Amino acid sequence: MGHLTKEQRSYCMSRIRSKDTKPELIFRRYIWALGLRGYRLKKKLPGKPDLYFKHGNVAVFIDGCFWHKCPTCYIAPKSNTSYWDPKIERNQQRDIEVNKTLKRSSIKVLRFWEHDIKKDPDSCYLKLLKTLA
Ligand SMILES: [Zn+2]
């Protein structure tokens, strides 16, 4: 990377980072490695779950700590608050609505935080198995 400008390098690094750390991809890879198959990506279901297991009728969401206002990690942006506050608020509201809608169709909803997927995928996996059982 010696020939890249500083800007090019940081652009490049940010692309790599965001690709590697997408929590839903981490989790998909993880459960795949453990042999758990049979899920699909059901983008047509309300809320577009990251995973959907037909046999257990379980929709799994992996919520970004920023976008979904994780109580552990969320730090409110210091600038542009009139933009961010209502936006994040709407996301939270939407999550609640999506949960209700799915539950009304007898779909079990499982939500994981991004930080749990990154720090403790084992527990997430076990919780998923329990819900599927
Ligand atoms: Zn978090």
Backbone and ligand atoms as CSV (ligand in chain L), in Angstrom:
chain,resi,resn,atom,element,x,y,z
A,1,MET,N,N,0.818,-1.201,0.000
A,1,MET,CA,C,0.000,0.000,0.000
A,1,MET,C,C,0.860,1.262,0.000
A,2,GLY,N,N,2.145,1.078,-0.222
A,2,GLY,CA,C,3.052,2.191,-0.105
A,2,GLY,C,C,2.774,3.342,-1.063
A,3,HIS,N,N,2.072,3.051,-2.154
A,3,HIS,CA,C,1.872,4.084,-3.158
A,3,HIS,C,C,0.537,4.806,-3.028
A,4,LEU,N,N,-0.252,4.377,-2.091
A,4,LEU,CA,C,-1.541,5.042,-1.927
A,4,LEU,C,C,-1.371,6.344,-1.162
A,5,THR,N,N,-2.221,7.288,-1.487
A,5,THR,CA,C,-2.257,8.493,-0.665
A,5,THR,C,C,-2.913,8.152,0.662
A,6,LYS,N,N,-2.777,9.059,1.589
A,6,LYS,CA,C,-3.377,8.852,2.900
A,6,LYS,C,C,-4.896,8.632,2.775
A,7,GLU,N,N,-5.514,9.436,1.915
A,7,GLU,CA,C,-6.964,9.331,1.722
A,7,GLU,C,C,-7.345,7.976,1.130
A,8,GLN,N,N,-6.587,7.573,0.120
A,8,GLN,CA,C,-6.883,6.289,-0.518
A,8,GLN,C,C,-6.748,5.153,0.488
A,9,ARG,N,N,-5.717,5.252,1.311
A,9,ARG,CA,C,-5.482,4.182,2.253
A,9,ARG,C,C,-6.616,4.102,3.275
A,10,SER,N,N,-7.033,5.248,3.763
A,10,SER,CA,C,-8.064,5.187,4.789
A,10,SER,C,C,-9.406,4.757,4.183
A,11,TYR,N,N,-9.642,5.114,2.933
A,11,TYR,CA,C,-10.843,4.639,2.251
A,11,TYR,C,C,-10.805,3.113,2.143
A,12,CYS,N,N,-9.671,2.641,1.745
A,12,CYS,CA,C,-9.466,1.216,1.565
A,12,CYS,C,C,-9.644,0.458,2.882
A,13,MET,N,N,-9.048,0.963,3.925
A,13,MET,CA,C,-9.139,0.319,5.231
A,13,MET,C,C,-10.580,0.293,5.724
A,14,SER,N,N,-11.296,1.382,5.497
A,14,SER,CA,C,-12.667,1.428,5.994
A,14,SER,C,C,-13.543,0.422,5.246
A,15,ARG,N,N,-13.227,0.213,3.971
A,15,ARG,CA,C,-13.978,-0.776,3.185
A,15,ARG,C,C,-13.732,-2.167,3.749
A,16,ILE,N,N,-12.480,-2.457,4.020
A,16,ILE,CA,C,-12.128,-3.777,4.541
A,16,ILE,C,C,-12.784,-3.993,5.896
A,17,ARG,N,N,-12.651,-2.989,6.747
A,17,ARG,CA,C,-13.198,-3.131,8.091
A,17,ARG,C,C,-14.700,-3.382,8.060
A,18,SER,N,N,-15.411,-2.562,7.285
A,18,SER,CA,C,-16.856,-2.709,7.318
A,18,SER,C,C,-17.280,-4.045,6.719
A,19,LYS,N,N,-16.498,-4.547,5.761
A,19,LYS,CA,C,-16.839,-5.831,5.173
A,19,LYS,C,C,-16.632,-6.956,6.184
A,20,ASP,N,N,-15.526,-6.888,6.901
A,20,ASP,CA,C,-15.185,-7.974,7.812
A,20,ASP,C,C,-15.996,-7.993,9.088
A,21,THR,N,N,-16.534,-6.869,9.471
A,21,THR,CA,C,-17.152,-6.822,10.781
A,21,THR,C,C,-18.675,-6.797,10.719
A,22,LYS,N,N,-19.235,-6.983,9.555
A,22,LYS,CA,C,-20.698,-7.022,9.488
A,22,LYS,C,C,-21.189,-8.169,10.368
A,23,PRO,N,N,-21.882,-7.836,11.452
A,23,PRO,CA,C,-22.220,-8.867,12.435
A,23,PRO,C,C,-23.095,-9.984,11.879
A,24,GLU,N,N,-23.990,-9.660,10.943
A,24,GLU,CA,C,-24.847,-10.744,10.437
A,24,GLU,C,C,-24.043,-11.746,9.616
A,25,LEU,N,N,-23.004,-11.243,8.946
A,25,LEU,CA,C,-22.144,-12.154,8.188
A,25,LEU,C,C,-21.293,-12.997,9.127
A,26,ILE,N,N,-20.795,-12.379,10.174
A,26,ILE,CA,C,-20.017,-13.109,11.173
A,26,ILE,C,C,-20.864,-14.261,11.718
A,27,PHE,N,N,-22.097,-13.955,12.056
A,27,PHE,CA,C,-22.947,-14.965,12.681
A,27,PHE,C,C,-23.338,-16.063,11.693
A,28,ARG,N,N,-23.633,-15.677,10.458
A,28,ARG,CA,C,-23.962,-16.686,9.447
A,28,ARG,C,C,-22.806,-17.646,9.256
A,29,ARG,N,N,-21.618,-17.080,9.147
A,29,ARG,CA,C,-20.429,-17.892,8.962
A,29,ARG,C,C,-20.236,-18.825,10.152
A,30,TYR,N,N,-20.486,-18.281,11.321
A,30,TYR,CA,C,-20.293,-19.007,12.566
A,30,TYR,C,C,-21.227,-20.215,12.657
A,31,ILE,N,N,-22.517,-19.997,12.444
A,31,ILE,CA,C,-23.446,-21.110,12.583
A,31,ILE,C,C,-23.275,-22.104,11.437
A,32,TRP,N,N,-22.855,-21.607,10.310
A,32,TRP,CA,C,-22.572,-22.499,9.179
A,32,TRP,C,C,-21.422,-23.436,9.547
A,33,ALA,N,N,-20.401,-22.876,10.155
A,33,ALA,CA,C,-19.238,-23.662,10.560
A,33,ALA,C,C,-19.624,-24.711,11.606
A,34,LEU,N,N,-20.613,-24.395,12.409
A,34,LEU,CA,C,-21.058,-25.336,13.433
A,34,LEU,C,C,-22.085,-26.327,12.887
A,35,GLY,N,N,-22.405,-26.184,11.647
A,35,GLY,CA,C,-23.262,-27.172,11.010
A,35,GLY,C,C,-24.749,-26.868,11.062
A,36,LEU,N,N,-25.093,-25.689,11.524
A,36,LEU,CA,C,-26.511,-25.325,11.554
A,36,LEU,C,C,-26.918,-24.762,10.192
A,37,ARG,N,N,-27.777,-25.503,9.507
A,37,ARG,CA,C,-28.199,-25.068,8.171
A,37,ARG,C,C,-29.693,-24.809,8.200
A,38,GLY,N,N,-30.228,-24.708,7.039
A,38,GLY,CA,C,-31.683,-24.656,6.948
A,38,GLY,C,C,-32.290,-23.296,7.169
A,39,TYR,N,N,-31.480,-22.278,7.186
A,39,TYR,CA,C,-32.084,-20.955,7.280
A,39,TYR,C,C,-32.133,-20.335,5.900
A,40,ARG,N,N,-32.996,-19.389,5.758
A,40,ARG,CA,C,-32.961,-18.599,4.533
A,40,ARG,C,C,-32.936,-17.118,4.877
A,41,LEU,N,N,-32.676,-16.386,3.839
A,41,LEU,CA,C,-32.711,-14.940,4.001
A,41,LEU,C,C,-34.070,-14.504,3.484
A,42,LYS,N,N,-34.920,-14.121,4.384
A,42,LYS,CA,C,-36.302,-13.804,4.016
A,42,LYS,C,C,-36.480,-12.305,4.022
A,43,LYS,N,N,-36.063,-11.702,2.952
A,43,LYS,CA,C,-36.120,-10.254,2.927
A,43,LYS,C,C,-37.544,-9.750,2.784
A,44,LYS,N,N,-38.483,-10.673,2.505
A,44,LYS,CA,C,-39.858,-10.214,2.339
A,44,LYS,C,C,-40.625,-10.188,3.650
A,45,LEU,N,N,-40.115,-10.820,4.668
A,45,LEU,CA,C,-40.791,-10.776,5.961
A,45,LEU,C,C,-40.660,-9.373,6.550
A,46,PRO,N,N,-41.639,-8.990,7.374
A,46,PRO,CA,C,-41.539,-7.668,8.003
A,46,PRO,C,C,-40.217,-7.479,8.733
A,47,GLY,N,N,-39.605,-6.345,8.527
A,47,GLY,CA,C,-38.358,-6.038,9.208
A,47,GLY,C,C,-37.128,-6.664,8.570
A,48,LYS,N,N,-37.329,-7.472,7.524
A,48,LYS,CA,C,-36.224,-8.136,6.835
A,48,LYS,C,C,-35.256,-8.821,7.809
A,49,PRO,N,N,-35.687,-9.925,8.404
A,49,PRO,CA,C,-34.800,-10.618,9.345
A,49,PRO,C,C,-33.489,-11.041,8.671
A,50,ASP,N,N,-32.424,-11.080,9.469
A,50,ASP,CA,C,-31.135,-11.494,8.927
A,50,ASP,C,C,-31.098,-12.994,8.655
A,51,LEU,N,N,-31.858,-13.742,9.440
A,51,LEU,CA,C,-31.987,-15.178,9.228
A,51,LEU,C,C,-33.422,-15.576,9.526
A,52,TYR,N,N,-33.899,-16.577,8.792
A,52,TYR,CA,C,-35.217,-17.108,9.103
A,52,TYR,C,C,-35.163,-18.626,9.026
A,53,PHE,N,N,-35.599,-19.280,10.096
A,53,PHE,CA,C,-35.609,-20.740,10.139
A,53,PHE,C,C,-37.042,-21.210,10.011
A,54,LYS,N,N,-37.284,-21.902,8.909
A,54,LYS,CA,C,-38.649,-22.303,8.615
A,54,LYS,C,C,-39.139,-23.356,9.608
A,55,HIS,N,N,-38.299,-24.322,9.924
A,55,HIS,CA,C,-38.805,-25.434,10.747
A,55,HIS,C,C,-39.173,-24.992,12.162
A,56,GLY,N,N,-38.457,-24.046,12.705
A,56,GLY,CA,C,-38.834,-23.567,14.030
A,56,GLY,C,C,-39.678,-22.295,13.966
A,57,ASN,N,N,-39.837,-21.787,12.739
A,57,ASN,CA,C,-40.558,-20.528,12.537
A,57,ASN,C,C,-39.939,-19.397,13.361
A,58,VAL,N,N,-38.635,-19.254,13.213
A,58,VAL,CA,C,-37.897,-18.279,14.011
A,58,VAL,C,C,-37.228,-17.258,13.089
A,59,ALA,N,N,-37.461,-16.012,13.385
A,59,ALA,CA,C,-36.785,-14.926,12.666
A,59,ALA,C,C,-35.698,-14.360,13.576
A,60,VAL,N,N,-34.506,-14.220,13.025
A,60,VAL,CA,C,-33.380,-13.720,13.810
A,60,VAL,C,C,-32.946,-12.362,13.267
A,61,PHE,N,N,-32.819,-11.422,14.177
A,61,PHE,CA,C,-32.313,-10.109,13.808
A,61,PHE,C,C,-31.010,-9.873,14.535
A,62,ILE,N,N,-30.075,-9.288,13.847
A,62,ILE,CA,C,-28.835,-8.881,14.491
A,62,ILE,C,C,-28.799,-7.361,14.397
A,63,ASP,N,N,-28.989,-6.756,15.539
A,63,ASP,CA,C,-29.175,-5.312,15.581
A,63,ASP,C,C,-27.858,-4.584,15.806
A,64,GLY,N,N,-27.579,-3.653,14.918
A,64,GLY,CA,C,-26.402,-2.820,15.088
A,64,GLY,C,C,-26.546,-1.970,16.347
A,65,CYS,N,N,-25.483,-1.903,17.130
A,65,CYS,CA,C,-25.555,-1.214,18.424
A,65,CYS,C,C,-25.847,0.275,18.266
A,66,PHE,N,N,-25.373,0.845,17.189
A,66,PHE,CA,C,-25.660,2.261,16.969
A,66,PHE,C,C,-27.078,2.458,16.428
A,67,TRP,N,N,-27.401,1.771,15.386
A,67,TRP,CA,C,-28.668,2.012,14.681
A,67,TRP,C,C,-29.885,1.642,15.512
A,68,HIS,N,N,-29.715,0.699,16.415
A,68,HIS,CA,C,-30.858,0.239,17.209
A,68,HIS,C,C,-30.745,0.655,18.670
A,69,LYS,N,N,-29.795,1.515,18.954
A,69,LYS,CA,C,-29.621,2.107,20.283
A,69,LYS,C,C,-29.439,1.064,21.387
A,70,CYS,N,N,-28.353,0.357,21.284
A,70,CYS,CA,C,-28.021,-0.641,22.295
A,70,CYS,C,C,-27.794,0.042,23.650
A,71,PRO,N,N,-28.435,-0.484,24.717
A,71,PRO,CA,C,-28.274,0.159,26.021
A,71,PRO,C,C,-26.838,0.096,26.546
A,72,THR,N,N,-26.055,-0.835,26.054
A,72,THR,CA,C,-24.673,-0.963,26.510
A,72,THR,C,C,-23.710,-0.065,25.737
A,73,CYS,N,N,-23.898,0.008,24.429
A,73,CYS,CA,C,-22.862,0.640,23.587
A,73,CYS,C,C,-23.251,1.997,23.005
A,74,TYR,N,N,-24.505,2.281,22.944
A,74,TYR,CA,C,-24.924,3.455,22.176
A,74,TYR,C,C,-24.361,4.753,22.743
A,75,ILE,N,N,-23.743,5.494,21.887
A,75,ILE,CA,C,-23.293,6.829,22.251
A,75,ILE,C,C,-23.926,7.786,21.256
A,76,ALA,N,N,-24.697,8.708,21.770
A,76,ALA,CA,C,-25.402,9.634,20.891
A,76,ALA,C,C,-24.405,10.522,20.166
A,77,PRO,N,N,-24.618,10.729,18.871
A,77,PRO,CA,C,-23.738,11.636,18.131
A,77,PRO,C,C,-23.816,13.042,18.727
A,78,LYS,N,N,-22.688,13.692,18.749
A,78,LYS,CA,C,-22.654,15.020,19.387
A,78,LYS,C,C,-23.111,16.119,18.446
A,79,SER,N,N,-22.944,15.868,17.150
A,79,SER,CA,C,-23.397,16.890,16.215
A,79,SER,C,C,-24.588,16.366,15.435
A,80,ASN,N,N,-25.312,17.297,14.832
A,80,ASN,CA,C,-26.456,16.899,14.013
A,80,ASN,C,C,-27.529,16.153,14.790
A,81,THR,N,N,-27.690,16.497,16.048
A,81,THR,CA,C,-28.615,15.731,16.890
A,81,THR,C,C,-30.058,15.814,16.400
A,82,SER,N,N,-30.403,16.923,15.743
A,82,SER,CA,C,-31.782,17.032,15.263
A,82,SER,C,C,-32.034,16.048,14.131
A,83,TYR,N,N,-30.975,15.576,13.522
A,83,TYR,CA,C,-31.117,14.552,12.497
A,83,TYR,C,C,-31.096,13.160,13.117
A,84,TRP,N,N,-30.092,12.929,13.986
A,84,TRP,CA,C,-29.876,11.572,14.491
A,84,TRP,C,C,-30.912,11.127,15.510
A,85,ASP,N,N,-31.240,12.006,16.446
A,85,ASP,CA,C,-32.139,11.583,17.519
A,85,ASP,C,C,-33.457,10.998,16.993
A,86,PRO,N,N,-34.163,11.748,16.134
A,86,PRO,CA,C,-35.420,11.170,15.640
A,86,PRO,C,C,-35.215,9.933,14.776
A,87,LYS,N,N,-34.096,9.904,14.067
A,87,LYS,CA,C,-33.830,8.755,13.195
A,87,LYS,C,C,-33.660,7.474,14.023
A,88,ILE,N,N,-32.848,7.572,15.059
A,88,ILE,CA,C,-32.610,6.411,15.920
A,88,ILE,C,C,-33.900,6.035,16.662
A,89,GLU,N,N,-34.625,7.066,17.070
A,89,GLU,CA,C,-35.921,6.858,17.720
A,89,GLU,C,C,-36.870,6.059,16.818
A,90,ARG,N,N,-36.905,6.445,15.554
A,90,ARG,CA,C,-37.768,5.749,14.583
A,90,ARG,C,C,-37.348,4.293,14.430
A,91,ASN,N,N,-36.045,4.064,14.396
A,91,ASN,CA,C,-35.558,2.680,14.285
A,91,ASN,C,C,-36.056,1.830,15.444
A,92,GLN,N,N,-35.935,2.386,16.637
A,92,GLN,CA,C,-36.385,1.652,17.821
A,92,GLN,C,C,-37.870,1.343,17.749
A,93,GLN,N,N,-38.628,2.347,17.328
A,93,GLN,CA,C,-40.070,2.193,17.215
A,93,GLN,C,C,-40.401,1.109,16.194
A,94,ARG,N,N,-39.660,1.137,15.091
A,94,ARG,CA,C,-39.885,0.162,14.034
A,94,ARG,C,C,-39.598,-1.251,14.547
A,95,ASP,N,N,-38.537,-1.401,15.339
A,95,ASP,CA,C,-38.209,-2.719,15.891
A,95,ASP,C,C,-39.371,-3.270,16.711
A,96,ILE,N,N,-39.963,-2.410,17.509
A,96,ILE,CA,C,-41.096,-2.834,18.344
A,96,ILE,C,C,-42.267,-3.273,17.475
A,97,GLU,N,N,-42.546,-2.479,16.437
A,97,GLU,CA,C,-43.642,-2.812,15.520
A,97,GLU,C,C,-43.390,-4.130,14.803
A,98,VAL,N,N,-42.156,-4.301,14.333
A,98,VAL,CA,C,-41.796,-5.518,13.607
A,98,VAL,C,C,-41.967,-6.736,14.513
A,99,ASN,N,N,-41.506,-6.617,15.754
A,99,ASN,CA,C,-41.678,-7.718,16.712
A,99,ASN,C,C,-43.148,-8.101,16.843
A,100,LYS,N,N,-43.978,-7.088,16.995
A,100,LYS,CA,C,-45.416,-7.335,17.172
A,100,LYS,C,C,-46.000,-8.011,15.953
A,101,THR,N,N,-45.670,-7.467,14.772
A,101,THR,CA,C,-46.227,-8.008,13.532
A,101,THR,C,C,-45.830,-9.470,13.341
A,102,LEU,N,N,-44.562,-9.777,13.585
A,102,LEU,CA,C,-44.100,-11.145,13.396
A,102,LEU,C,C,-44.755,-12.074,14.414
A,103,LYS,N,N,-44.833,-11.616,15.655
A,103,LYS,CA,C,-45.434,-12.465,16.684
A,103,LYS,C,C,-46.901,-12.738,16.382
A,104,ARG,N,N,-47.579,-11.750,15.789
A,104,ARG,CA,C,-48.969,-11.964,15.403
A,104,ARG,C,C,-49.095,-13.070,14.373
A,105,SER,N,N,-48.060,-13.239,13.533
A,105,SER,CA,C,-48.079,-14.337,12.566
A,105,SER,C,C,-47.409,-15.575,13.143
A,106,SER,N,N,-47.326,-15.652,14.461
A,106,SER,CA,C,-46.751,-16.808,15.167
A,106,SER,C,C,-45.303,-17.073,14.799
A,107,ILE,N,N,-44.590,-16.041,14.431
A,107,ILE,CA,C,-43.159,-16.195,14.169
A,107,ILE,C,C,-42.412,-15.772,15.429
A,108,LYS,N,N,-41.535,-16.652,15.889
A,108,LYS,CA,C,-40.733,-16.304,17.055
A,108,LYS,C,C,-39.630,-15.331,16.642
A,109,VAL,N,N,-39.407,-14.340,17.461
A,109,VAL,CA,C,-38.410,-13.321,17.136
A,109,VAL,C,C,-37.241,-13.402,18.107
A,110,LEU,N,N,-36.079,-13.450,17.544
A,110,LEU,CA,C,-34.862,-13.476,18.349
A,110,LEU,C,C,-34.001,-12.298,17.907
A,111,ARG,N,N,-33.628,-11.475,18.865
A,111,ARG,CA,C,-32.779,-10.333,18.520
A,111,ARG,C,C,-31.460,-10.406,19.267
A,112,PHE,N,N,-30.400,-10.247,18.520
A,112,PHE,CA,C,-29.070,-10.202,19.128
A,112,PHE,C,C,-28.464,-8.834,18.884
A,113,TRP,N,N,-27.683,-8.396,19.858
A,113,TRP,CA,C,-26.938,-7.161,19.637
A,113,TRP,C,C,-25.640,-7.480,18.913
A,114,GLU,N,N,-25.267,-6.537,18.097
A,114,GLU,CA,C,-23.992,-6.625,17.384
A,114,GLU,C,C,-22.838,-6.968,18.337
A,115,HIS,N,N,-22.806,-6.325,19.513
A,115,HIS,CA,C,-21.675,-6.565,20.421
A,115,HIS,C,C,-21.694,-7.983,20.982
A,116,ASP,N,N,-22.895,-8.578,21.128
A,116,ASP,CA,C,-22.959,-9.965,21.598
A,116,ASP,C,C,-22.441,-10.932,20.540
A,117,ILE,N,N,-22.802,-10.637,19.305
A,117,ILE,CA,C,-22.334,-11.481,18.203
A,117,ILE,C,C,-20.812,-11.427,18.122
A,118,LYS,N,N,-20.266,-10.239,18.337
A,118,LYS,CA,C,-18.816,-10.093,18.201
A,118,LYS,C,C,-18.073,-10.661,19.401
A,119,LYS,N,N,-18.634,-10.448,20.604
A,119,LYS,CA,C,-17.900,-10.861,21.795
A,119,LYS,C,C,-18.227,-12.271,22.238
A,120,ASP,N,N,-19.466,-12.696,22.024
A,120,ASP,CA,C,-19.863,-13.985,22.569
A,120,ASP,C,C,-20.821,-14.725,21.633
A,121,PRO,N,N,-20.322,-15.084,20.450
A,121,PRO,CA,C,-21.209,-15.766,19.494
A,121,PRO,C,C,-21.723,-17.102,20.031
A,122,ASP,N,N,-20.959,-17.737,20.925
A,122,ASP,CA,C,-21.391,-19.011,21.499
A,122,ASP,C,C,-22.754,-18.898,22.172
A,123,SER,N,N,-22.886,-17.913,23.042
A,123,SER,CA,C,-24.153,-17.739,23.757
A,123,SER,C,C,-25.294,-17.466,22.796
A,124,CYS,N,N,-25.005,-16.675,21.760
A,124,CYS,CA,C,-26.038,-16.380,20.775
A,124,CYS,C,C,-26.461,-17.666,20.067
A,125,TYR,N,N,-25.489,-18.449,19.738
A,125,TYR,CA,C,-25.755,-19.711,19.049
A,125,TYR,C,C,-26.606,-20.639,19.925
A,126,LEU,N,N,-26.238,-20.743,21.204
A,126,LEU,CA,C,-26.981,-21.614,22.108
A,126,LEU,C,C,-28.415,-21.129,22.297
A,127,LYS,N,N,-28.551,-19.831,22.384
A,127,LYS,CA,C,-29.875,-19.255,22.525
A,127,LYS,C,C,-30.725,-19.560,21.293
A,128,LEU,N,N,-30.089,-19.485,20.150
A,128,LEU,CA,C,-30.780,-19.791,18.905
A,128,LEU,C,C,-31.217,-21.253,18.886
A,129,LEU,N,N,-30.315,-22.162,19.292
A,129,LEU,CA,C,-30.659,-23.584,19.314
A,129,LEU,C,C,-31.845,-23.837,20.228
A,130,LYS,N,N,-31.827,-23.176,21.378
A,130,LYS,CA,C,-32.920,-23.342,22.333
A,130,LYS,C,C,-34.249,-22.882,21.738
A,131,THR,N,N,-34.202,-21.776,21.031
A,131,THR,CA,C,-35.425,-21.242,20.438
A,131,THR,C,C,-35.923,-22.137,19.314
A,132,LEU,N,N,-34.987,-22.767,18.619
A,132,LEU,CA,C,-35.367,-23.643,17.509
A,132,LEU,C,C,-35.917,-24.970,17.996
A,133,ALA,N,N,-35.536,-25.358,19.220
A,133,ALA,CA,C,-35.887,-26.687,19.717
A,133,ALA,C,C,-37.386,-26.797,19.992
L,1,ZN,ZN,ZN,-24.070,-3.106,22.008
